[in-house]
């Protein structure tokens, strides 16, 4: 039987032994999405080259399943799409995200090195478009949180605006920096609306409107955005649980596919170190070396990005109380510890603390104390 990606199939069989094939002969489908926020950039004097591409998988098509040695699975539940490792010319990147174990704690961002070592292997260096792959290349504009004229740079807001007051309460007084360098803005109007009722029969609306917009800018390009609710979040009168999300993401965009401020931190430290936080404000509070994962722990693609970017340096993790209780972040740190030359540091913060709530001196003292304790 001829496989769609014969080179990958043979490499998997050589490494793992038995390979099961599902969806044999079915072509993978994905969108190559062109993100453009040129209209918004133009409204800001055109200071942003807002054009990039990303790949959104629709289905994996022909998939190869093997036993996962990392969780001792014996039921062939480590899945690899036939387009894994191929080069997508339209997006100018290799497709490494389509590998997954049934055990979510298993990391397989290093599958290339497992199969081929660190050497370049031309046998697998195929183009996604050259495989029998039905690529849906229709591009669309990345959806903005609202009309261009309603995305207001935060340095144009009044001093008593709730967004400004919130940022000041988090020790961010340089509003011009957040507006110009990080392109924070306020969405005054949005066509998106989702209405629902809580258990008490009260209506609530989820929308980017009246939220702080935090874009994820990589190399001058908007890859996505997050809309943060400002103020007290309404709660269900019976359960007491929040009825709307504190954060909303750009539709179709996953923050787990990139690391916030990764390139800036690499440039600042020359790849020697970075400080990993959960949120954008925390990353900014940590200075030019601060990055964030928009979550309690790095996801597989983020883990791979951190390992590759800082392979010759050190990675410092600012571990918040809830993340420490969750414990998954310590598994990530243990894996990365063997992949970066100078290892990792885990700085555990007290309950209720995050880097954005701490002064610079407090942050540096916490890191220095951890380094000192590690050398005792």
The 8 nearest C-alpha neighbors of each residue, nearest first, counted from 0:
[[1, 2, 23, 3, 24, 5, 20, 8],
 [0, 2, 3, 5, 4, 24, 23, 8],
 [3, 1, 5, 4, 0, 24, 8, 23],
 [2, 4, 5, 131, 24, 81, 1, 130],
 [5, 3, 2, 81, 7, 6, 8, 130],
 [4, 6, 8, 2, 7, 3, 9, 1],
 [7, 5, 9, 8, 4, 123, 10, 122],
 [6, 8, 10, 9, 5, 4, 11, 123],
 [7, 9, 5, 11, 6, 10, 12, 4],
 [10, 8, 12, 6, 11, 7, 13, 5],
 [9, 11, 7, 13, 12, 8, 6, 14],
 [12, 10, 14, 8, 9, 13, 15, 7],
 [13, 11, 16, 9, 15, 14, 10, 18],
 [12, 14, 10, 11, 16, 15, 9, 114],
 [15, 13, 11, 12, 16, 10, 114, 113],
 [16, 14, 12, 11, 13, 17, 65, 66],
 [15, 17, 12, 13, 14, 18, 11, 65],
 [16, 18, 12, 15, 65, 19, 66, 11],
 [19, 17, 65, 64, 12, 63, 16, 20],
 [20, 18, 64, 63, 65, 17, 21, 75],
 [21, 19, 63, 62, 23, 64, 18, 22],
 [20, 22, 62, 23, 61, 63, 19, 64],
 [23, 21, 61, 25, 60, 24, 62, 20],
 [24, 22, 61, 21, 25, 20, 62, 2],
 [23, 25, 61, 22, 26, 3, 2, 60],
 [26, 24, 60, 61, 23, 22, 27, 132],
 [25, 27, 60, 132, 133, 61, 131, 24],
 [28, 26, 60, 59, 58, 132, 133, 25],
 [29, 27, 57, 58, 134, 133, 135, 56],
 [30, 28, 56, 57, 55, 135, 134, 31],
 [29, 31, 55, 135, 136, 32, 54, 56],
 [32, 30, 54, 136, 53, 138, 90, 55],
 [33, 31, 138, 53, 52, 30, 139, 54],
 [32, 34, 52, 138, 51, 139, 140, 35],
 [35, 33, 141, 140, 51, 50, 52, 32],
 [36, 34, 50, 49, 140, 37, 141, 33],
 [35, 37, 39, 49, 38, 40, 34, 141],
 [36, 38, 40, 39, 49, 35, 41, 48],
 [39, 37, 41, 40, 36, 42, 147, 35],
 [38, 40, 42, 41, 37, 36, 147, 43],
 [39, 41, 45, 37, 43, 42, 47, 38],
 [42, 40, 45, 38, 44, 43, 39, 37],
 [41, 43, 39, 40, 44, 38, 45, 147],
 [42, 44, 40, 41, 45, 39, 46, 47],
 [45, 43, 41, 42, 46, 40, 47, 39],
 [46, 44, 41, 40, 43, 47, 42, 48],
 [45, 47, 44, 40, 43, 48, 41, 219],
 [48, 46, 40, 49, 45, 219, 220, 37],
 [49, 47, 50, 219, 220, 46, 37, 45],
 [50, 48, 220, 47, 35, 36, 37, 221],
 [49, 51, 35, 34, 48, 220, 33, 52],
 [52, 50, 34, 33, 220, 49, 53, 35],
 [53, 51, 33, 90, 32, 34, 31, 54],
 [52, 54, 32, 31, 90, 55, 33, 51],
 [53, 55, 31, 30, 32, 56, 29, 90],
 [54, 56, 30, 29, 31, 57, 53, 32],
 [57, 55, 29, 58, 54, 28, 30, 59],
 [56, 58, 29, 28, 55, 59, 30, 27],
 [59, 57, 28, 27, 60, 56, 29, 26],
 [58, 60, 27, 80, 61, 62, 28, 57],
 [59, 61, 27, 26, 25, 58, 22, 62],
 [62, 60, 22, 23, 25, 81, 21, 24],
 [61, 63, 80, 21, 79, 81, 20, 60],
 [62, 64, 20, 79, 78, 19, 80, 18],
 [65, 63, 78, 19, 75, 77, 18, 76],
 [66, 64, 75, 18, 77, 76, 67, 17],
 [67, 65, 75, 73, 72, 77, 76, 74],
 [66, 68, 72, 77, 69, 71, 70, 65],
 [69, 67, 71, 70, 66, 72, 73, 15],
 [68, 70, 67, 71, 105, 72, 106, 66],
 [69, 71, 72, 68, 67, 105, 102, 104],
 [72, 70, 68, 69, 67, 73, 66, 74],
 [71, 73, 67, 66, 70, 74, 68, 75],
 [74, 72, 66, 75, 71, 67, 76, 65],
 [73, 75, 76, 72, 66, 65, 67, 77],
 [76, 74, 66, 65, 64, 77, 73, 72],
 [77, 75, 101, 74, 78, 100, 64, 66],
 [76, 78, 100, 65, 64, 67, 99, 75],
 [77, 79, 64, 99, 98, 63, 76, 100],
 [80, 78, 98, 63, 62, 97, 64, 81],
 [81, 79, 62, 59, 82, 83, 97, 61],
 [80, 82, 4, 83, 62, 61, 79, 3],
 [81, 83, 80, 85, 127, 84, 94, 27],
 [84, 82, 94, 95, 80, 81, 85, 97],
 [85, 83, 94, 95, 93, 82, 86, 123],
 [86, 84, 125, 127, 126, 93, 83, 82],
 [85, 87, 93, 126, 127, 92, 88, 125],
 [86, 88, 127, 89, 92, 90, 91, 126],
 [89, 87, 91, 90, 86, 92, 126, 128],
 [88, 90, 87, 91, 31, 52, 136, 92],
 [89, 91, 52, 88, 92, 87, 53, 31],
 [92, 90, 88, 89, 87, 86, 93, 52],
 [93, 91, 87, 90, 86, 94, 88, 89],
 [92, 94, 86, 85, 84, 87, 95, 91],
 [93, 95, 84, 83, 85, 96, 86, 92],
 [94, 96, 84, 83, 97, 93, 98, 108],
 [95, 97, 98, 94, 300, 83, 108, 99],
 [98, 96, 80, 95, 83, 79, 99, 94],
 [99, 97, 79, 78, 96, 80, 107, 95],
 [100, 98, 78, 77, 97, 101, 79, 107],
 [99, 101, 77, 102, 76, 78, 103, 105],
 [100, 102, 76, 103, 77, 99, 78, 105],
 [103, 101, 100, 104, 105, 70, 99, 76],
 [104, 102, 105, 101, 100, 99, 106, 299],
 [103, 105, 102, 106, 327, 330, 100, 70],
 [106, 104, 103, 102, 100, 107, 69, 70],
 [105, 107, 108, 299, 104, 109, 103, 100],
 [108, 106, 109, 110, 105, 98, 99, 299],
 [107, 109, 303, 110, 299, 106, 300, 95],
 [108, 110, 107, 111, 112, 113, 303, 106],
 [111, 109, 113, 107, 112, 108, 114, 98],
 [110, 112, 114, 113, 109, 115, 116, 84],
 [113, 111, 116, 115, 114, 110, 117, 109],
 [112, 114, 110, 111, 116, 115, 109, 14],
 [115, 113, 111, 112, 110, 116, 10, 14],
 [114, 116, 112, 111, 113, 117, 118, 120],
 [117, 115, 112, 118, 113, 114, 111, 119],
 [116, 118, 112, 115, 119, 111, 113, 120],
 [119, 117, 116, 120, 115, 112, 121, 111],
 [120, 118, 121, 117, 115, 116, 124, 123],
 [119, 121, 122, 123, 118, 124, 115, 117],
 [122, 120, 124, 123, 119, 125, 118, 6],
 [123, 121, 120, 124, 6, 125, 7, 119],
 [124, 122, 121, 125, 6, 120, 7, 85],
 [125, 123, 121, 122, 85, 120, 126, 86],
 [126, 124, 85, 123, 86, 127, 129, 122],
 [125, 127, 86, 129, 128, 85, 87, 130],
 [126, 128, 87, 85, 129, 130, 86, 82],
 [127, 129, 126, 130, 132, 87, 134, 88],
 [130, 128, 126, 127, 131, 125, 132, 87],
 [129, 131, 132, 127, 128, 126, 3, 4],
 [132, 130, 3, 26, 129, 133, 128, 127],
 [131, 133, 26, 130, 27, 134, 128, 127],
 [132, 134, 26, 28, 27, 135, 131, 29],
 [135, 133, 28, 136, 29, 132, 30, 128],
 [134, 136, 30, 137, 29, 28, 133, 31],
 [137, 135, 31, 30, 134, 138, 29, 32],
 [136, 138, 135, 30, 139, 31, 32, 134],
 [139, 137, 32, 33, 136, 31, 140, 30],
 [138, 140, 33, 32, 141, 137, 34, 142],
 [141, 139, 34, 35, 142, 33, 138, 36],
 [140, 142, 34, 35, 143, 139, 36, 33],
 [141, 143, 140, 144, 249, 250, 145, 34],
 [142, 144, 145, 141, 146, 249, 36, 147],
 [145, 143, 207, 189, 142, 186, 249, 146],
 [144, 146, 189, 143, 188, 149, 186, 147],
 [147, 145, 149, 148, 189, 150, 143, 144],
 [148, 146, 149, 39, 150, 145, 38, 42],
 [147, 149, 146, 150, 151, 42, 39, 145],
 [148, 150, 187, 146, 147, 188, 186, 151],
 [151, 149, 186, 147, 185, 148, 184, 187],
 [150, 152, 185, 184, 149, 153, 186, 155],
 [153, 151, 184, 154, 178, 155, 183, 185],
 [152, 154, 184, 155, 156, 178, 151, 185],
 [155, 153, 175, 156, 152, 174, 178, 157],
 [154, 156, 153, 152, 157, 151, 178, 184],
 [157, 155, 153, 154, 160, 158, 163, 152],
 [158, 156, 160, 159, 155, 163, 154, 153],
 [157, 159, 160, 163, 156, 164, 161, 154],
 [158, 160, 157, 164, 161, 163, 156, 162],
 [159, 161, 157, 163, 162, 158, 164, 156],
 [162, 160, 164, 163, 165, 159, 229, 230],
 [163, 161, 165, 164, 160, 166, 211, 229],
 [164, 162, 166, 160, 165, 161, 167, 158],
 [163, 165, 161, 167, 162, 166, 168, 160],
 [164, 166, 168, 162, 163, 167, 161, 169],
 [167, 165, 169, 163, 171, 168, 164, 162],
 [166, 168, 171, 170, 164, 169, 172, 165],
 [167, 169, 165, 166, 170, 164, 171, 163],
 [168, 170, 166, 167, 171, 356, 355, 165],
 [171, 169, 167, 168, 172, 166, 356, 355],
 [172, 170, 167, 166, 169, 173, 174, 168],
 [171, 173, 167, 174, 170, 166, 169, 163],
 [174, 172, 175, 176, 171, 177, 167, 178],
 [173, 175, 177, 176, 172, 154, 178, 153],
 [176, 174, 178, 177, 173, 154, 179, 153],
 [177, 175, 179, 180, 174, 178, 173, 181],
 [176, 178, 181, 174, 175, 180, 183, 179],
 [179, 177, 182, 183, 175, 176, 153, 152],
 [180, 178, 182, 176, 177, 181, 175, 183],
 [179, 181, 176, 177, 182, 178, 175, 183],
 [180, 182, 177, 183, 178, 179, 176, 216],
 [183, 181, 178, 179, 180, 177, 184, 214],
 [184, 182, 178, 213, 181, 177, 212, 153],
 [183, 185, 152, 153, 151, 212, 150, 211],
 [186, 184, 211, 151, 150, 212, 210, 153],
 [187, 185, 150, 208, 209, 188, 149, 210],
 [186, 188, 149, 209, 208, 185, 150, 189],
 [189, 187, 208, 186, 149, 145, 209, 190],
 [188, 190, 145, 208, 191, 207, 144, 146],
 [189, 191, 192, 145, 188, 206, 146, 208],
 [192, 190, 189, 206, 193, 207, 145, 144],
 [193, 191, 206, 205, 204, 190, 194, 189],
 [192, 194, 205, 204, 206, 195, 191, 203],
 [195, 193, 204, 203, 192, 205, 202, 196],
 [194, 196, 203, 202, 204, 193, 197, 201],
 [197, 195, 202, 201, 200, 203, 198, 194],
 [196, 198, 199, 200, 201, 235, 202, 195],
 [197, 199, 200, 235, 237, 196, 236, 201],
 [198, 200, 197, 201, 236, 237, 235, 196],
 [199, 201, 196, 197, 198, 202, 195, 236],
 [202, 200, 196, 197, 199, 203, 198, 195],
 [201, 203, 196, 195, 200, 194, 197, 204],
 [204, 202, 195, 194, 196, 201, 205, 242],
 [203, 205, 194, 193, 192, 206, 195, 202],
 [206, 204, 193, 192, 243, 194, 203, 207],
 [205, 207, 192, 208, 191, 204, 193, 189],
 [208, 206, 210, 226, 144, 189, 209, 186],
 [207, 209, 188, 189, 186, 206, 210, 187],
 [210, 208, 187, 186, 207, 185, 211, 188],
 [211, 209, 228, 227, 208, 207, 226, 186],
 [210, 212, 185, 227, 226, 184, 213, 162],
 [213, 211, 226, 184, 185, 225, 183, 210],
 [212, 214, 225, 183, 224, 226, 211, 215],
 [215, 213, 224, 216, 223, 225, 212, 221],
 [214, 216, 223, 224, 222, 221, 259, 217],
 [217, 215, 221, 220, 219, 214, 222, 218],
 [216, 218, 220, 219, 215, 221, 260, 222],
 [219, 217, 220, 216, 262, 263, 221, 260],
 [218, 220, 217, 216, 47, 48, 49, 221],
 [221, 219, 49, 216, 217, 218, 222, 50],
 [220, 222, 216, 223, 215, 49, 214, 217],
 [223, 221, 215, 220, 216, 217, 34, 224],
 [224, 222, 215, 221, 249, 214, 252, 225],
 [223, 225, 214, 249, 215, 213, 248, 212],
 [224, 226, 248, 213, 247, 212, 214, 249],
 [225, 227, 212, 247, 246, 211, 210, 207],
 [228, 226, 246, 211, 210, 245, 229, 212],
 [227, 229, 245, 210, 246, 230, 226, 211],
 [230, 228, 210, 227, 162, 161, 231, 211],
 [231, 229, 232, 228, 161, 165, 162, 233],
 [230, 232, 233, 229, 228, 234, 245, 241],
 [231, 233, 230, 241, 234, 243, 245, 242],
 [234, 232, 241, 242, 231, 235, 243, 203],
 [235, 233, 241, 240, 242, 239, 236, 232],
 [234, 236, 239, 240, 237, 238, 197, 242],
 [237, 235, 239, 238, 234, 199, 198, 197],
 [236, 238, 235, 239, 198, 199, 240, 234],
 [239, 237, 240, 235, 236, 234, 198, 241],
 [238, 240, 235, 234, 236, 237, 241, 242],
 [239, 241, 234, 238, 235, 242, 236, 237],
 [242, 240, 234, 243, 233, 235, 232, 239],
 [241, 243, 234, 235, 233, 240, 244, 197],
 [244, 242, 241, 205, 245, 232, 233, 203],
 [243, 245, 246, 247, 242, 241, 228, 205],
 [244, 246, 228, 227, 243, 247, 232, 229],
 [247, 245, 227, 244, 226, 228, 225, 248],
 [246, 248, 226, 225, 227, 244, 249, 207],
 [249, 247, 225, 224, 250, 226, 246, 252],
 [248, 250, 224, 252, 223, 251, 225, 247],
 [251, 249, 252, 248, 142, 141, 253, 223],
 [250, 252, 249, 253, 55, 248, 141, 223],
 [251, 253, 250, 249, 223, 254, 248, 222],
 [254, 252, 255, 256, 251, 248, 223, 249],
 [253, 255, 256, 257, 252, 293, 292, 258],
 [254, 256, 253, 257, 298, 301, 292, 300],
 [255, 257, 254, 300, 253, 301, 258, 298],
 [258, 256, 255, 301, 254, 259, 300, 304],
 [257, 259, 292, 261, 291, 301, 260, 290],
 [258, 260, 291, 290, 261, 215, 292, 257],
 [261, 259, 290, 263, 262, 264, 258, 217],
 [262, 260, 264, 258, 263, 259, 290, 265],
 [263, 261, 265, 264, 260, 266, 218, 217],
 [264, 262, 266, 260, 265, 261, 267, 287],
 [265, 263, 288, 267, 261, 262, 266, 287],
 [264, 266, 270, 262, 269, 263, 268, 267],
 [265, 267, 269, 263, 264, 268, 262, 270],
 [266, 268, 264, 265, 269, 263, 287, 288],
 [269, 267, 271, 270, 265, 266, 272, 264],
 [270, 268, 266, 265, 271, 267, 272, 264],
 [269, 271, 265, 309, 268, 272, 312, 308],
 [272, 270, 312, 268, 269, 313, 309, 311],
 [273, 271, 313, 312, 314, 270, 268, 309],
 [272, 274, 288, 314, 289, 264, 315, 275],
 [273, 275, 315, 289, 316, 288, 290, 314],
 [274, 276, 316, 290, 291, 315, 317, 289],
 [277, 275, 291, 317, 282, 278, 281, 290],
 [276, 278, 293, 294, 291, 292, 295, 281],
 [279, 277, 293, 281, 291, 280, 276, 282],
 [278, 280, 282, 281, 291, 283, 259, 277],
 [281, 279, 283, 282, 278, 355, 284, 354],
 [280, 282, 355, 354, 284, 278, 279, 283],
 [283, 281, 289, 290, 279, 285, 284, 280],
 [282, 284, 280, 285, 286, 281, 289, 279],
 [283, 285, 281, 355, 282, 286, 280, 354],
 [286, 284, 289, 282, 283, 281, 288, 354],
 [287, 285, 283, 284, 288, 289, 282, 359],
 [286, 288, 289, 264, 267, 263, 285, 283],
 [289, 287, 264, 273, 286, 274, 267, 290],
 [290, 288, 282, 274, 285, 286, 287, 273],
 [291, 289, 282, 275, 260, 259, 261, 274],
 [292, 290, 276, 259, 277, 275, 278, 282],
 [291, 293, 294, 258, 277, 297, 259, 276],
 [294, 292, 277, 278, 291, 254, 279, 295],
 [293, 295, 277, 292, 296, 297, 278, 291],
 [294, 296, 322, 277, 328, 297, 293, 292],
 [295, 297, 328, 294, 298, 327, 292, 322],
 [298, 296, 301, 302, 292, 299, 294, 295],
 [297, 299, 301, 300, 255, 302, 296, 292],
 [300, 298, 302, 301, 108, 106, 303, 297],
 [299, 301, 303, 302, 298, 256, 304, 108],
 [302, 300, 304, 298, 303, 297, 299, 257],
 [301, 303, 299, 305, 300, 304, 297, 298],
 [302, 304, 306, 300, 301, 305, 108, 307],
 [305, 303, 301, 307, 302, 306, 308, 300],
 [304, 306, 308, 302, 303, 307, 309, 301],
 [307, 305, 303, 310, 304, 309, 308, 338],
 [306, 308, 310, 304, 305, 309, 303, 339],
 [307, 309, 305, 306, 310, 304, 270, 265],
 [310, 308, 312, 270, 311, 306, 307, 305],
 [309, 311, 339, 307, 306, 312, 308, 340],
 [312, 310, 340, 309, 339, 271, 270, 341],
 [311, 313, 271, 309, 272, 341, 340, 310],
 [312, 314, 272, 341, 342, 343, 271, 339],
 [315, 313, 343, 273, 272, 274, 344, 316],
 [314, 316, 274, 344, 343, 275, 345, 273],
 [317, 315, 275, 345, 318, 274, 346, 344],
 [316, 318, 346, 276, 275, 347, 345, 319],
 [319, 317, 347, 346, 316, 348, 322, 323],
 [318, 320, 348, 322, 321, 347, 353, 323],
 [319, 321, 350, 323, 322, 348, 349, 324],
 [320, 322, 324, 323, 319, 325, 350, 295],
 [323, 321, 325, 295, 319, 324, 320, 318],
 [322, 324, 326, 320, 325, 321, 318, 319],
 [323, 325, 321, 326, 322, 320, 327, 319],
 [324, 326, 322, 323, 327, 321, 328, 295],
 [327, 325, 323, 324, 328, 329, 322, 330],
 [328, 326, 330, 329, 325, 331, 296, 322],
 [327, 329, 296, 331, 326, 330, 332, 322],
 [328, 330, 332, 331, 327, 326, 333, 323],
 [331, 329, 333, 327, 328, 332, 334, 326],
 [332, 330, 328, 334, 329, 333, 335, 327],
 [333, 331, 329, 335, 334, 330, 336, 328],
 [332, 334, 330, 336, 331, 335, 329, 337],
 [335, 333, 331, 336, 332, 337, 330, 338],
 [334, 336, 338, 332, 337, 333, 331, 339],
 [337, 335, 342, 333, 343, 334, 338, 332],
 [336, 338, 335, 339, 334, 342, 333, 340],
 [337, 339, 335, 336, 306, 310, 340, 334],
 [340, 338, 310, 342, 341, 311, 337, 312],
 [339, 341, 311, 312, 342, 310, 338, 313],
 [342, 340, 313, 312, 339, 343, 311, 336],
 [341, 343, 336, 313, 339, 340, 337, 314],
 [344, 342, 314, 336, 315, 313, 332, 345],
 [343, 345, 315, 316, 346, 314, 342, 369],
 [346, 344, 316, 315, 347, 317, 318, 343],
 [345, 347, 317, 318, 316, 344, 348, 369],
 [348, 346, 318, 319, 345, 317, 349, 320],
 [349, 347, 319, 318, 320, 352, 346, 350],
 [348, 350, 352, 320, 351, 347, 319, 353],
 [349, 351, 320, 352, 348, 319, 321, 353],
 [350, 352, 349, 353, 320, 319, 348, 356],
 [353, 351, 349, 350, 348, 356, 319, 354],
 [352, 354, 356, 355, 319, 357, 281, 351],
 [355, 353, 281, 357, 356, 284, 362, 352],
 [356, 354, 281, 284, 353, 357, 280, 169],
 [355, 357, 354, 353, 169, 352, 358, 170],
 [358, 356, 354, 355, 361, 362, 359, 353],
 [357, 359, 361, 360, 362, 356, 355, 354],
 [360, 358, 362, 361, 363, 357, 285, 284],
 [359, 361, 363, 358, 362, 364, 357, 365],
 [362, 360, 364, 358, 359, 363, 357, 365],
 [363, 361, 359, 365, 360, 364, 358, 357],
 [362, 364, 366, 360, 365, 361, 367, 359],
 [363, 365, 361, 367, 362, 366, 368, 360],
 [364, 366, 362, 368, 363, 367, 361, 369],
 [365, 367, 363, 369, 364, 368, 370, 362],
 [368, 366, 370, 364, 369, 365, 363, 371],
 [369, 367, 371, 365, 370, 366, 364, 372],
 [368, 370, 372, 366, 367, 371, 373, 365],
 [371, 369, 367, 373, 368, 372, 366, 374],
 [370, 372, 368, 374, 369, 373, 367, 375],
 [371, 373, 369, 375, 374, 370, 368, 367],
 [374, 372, 370, 371, 375, 369, 344, 368],
 [375, 373, 371, 372, 370, 369, 368, 367],
 [374, 372, 373, 371, 370, 369, 368, 367]]
